[in-house]
Amino acid sequence: MNKLHLVLSATLSLIFSLFFLSGNLTASAATMAEIQQRGYLQIAVKDNLRPLGFRDDQGNLQGLEIDLAKRLASDLLGKAEAVKLQSVANSDRLPVVFNHQVDLAIAGVTATESRSRIVSFSVPYYYDAAAIVTKSASIQELKDLGKRKIAVLNNSSTIGYLKYFTPSAELVGVNSYAQGWEKIASNQVDAFAADISVLSGWVQANSQYRILPTKLSAQPLSVTMPKGLQYDELRREVNEAIARYTVTGWLKERIEHWGL
């Protein structure tokens, strides 16, 4: 009963946030026929999550998910420029889709059972994973962590994996990625555990850090799409396109290009 109560409470909280977040955005979701008629896709993306979606030195959006958004526009509408990219905060990634303010979200969203009650997910375009980064030369494998300190986001699912794989380590809770980086940079901790997509961007910009080879988990990243029969064709087109990108190797090439 307690478990059921927790699940229901979490679901209700998610629904509440979906209705009340992002109220300043204009509704613009459309069916596939309407998208073709207007001539562009409206896609929510991240602009601060290197290498999935981020801005380069000139302010242009770059990354694996930006490539995917443009490729979908090219295949669905005939040209890569037929897309309007809208940067969103993490808390708004589901609401903008649920409230029909964008057609799709390609913004580092992990497909989960609880979220699938609210939105639809495509087949995965990338499998993210929890991993550990360090700058200590004496830490090469998980067993080397011993009783050392590992920073991890508070309330993160990564905590459970760390307790299983590194039971003797001391876990240090942080409230943000920035706080985690600050602790490892100032040697307050020996390592930092987070999603490998986030850690990869950090390592690319800071060569003194290394990601340990063992992944702690696997989590599918998927395109977030609206529910409803009217969006069936859009969902089918997106799924078929991602399946093609997987079979032809385009996704693999892009993933490797961005150092994931």
Beta strands, then each sheet from edge to edge (+ up, - down):
strand 1: 41-45
strand 2: 48-49
strand 3: 53-55
strand 4: 61-62
strand 5: 83-87
strand 6: 104-106
strand 7: 120-121
strand 8: 126-128
strand 9: 130-134
strand 10: 149-153
strand 11: 170-174
strand 12: 191-195
strand 13: 210-211
strand 14: 219-221
strand 15: 224-225
sheet 1: 5+ 1+ 6+
sheet 2: 2+ 3- 4+
sheet 3: 7+ 15-
sheet 4: 8+ 14-
sheet 5: 11+ 10+ 12+ 9- 13+
end
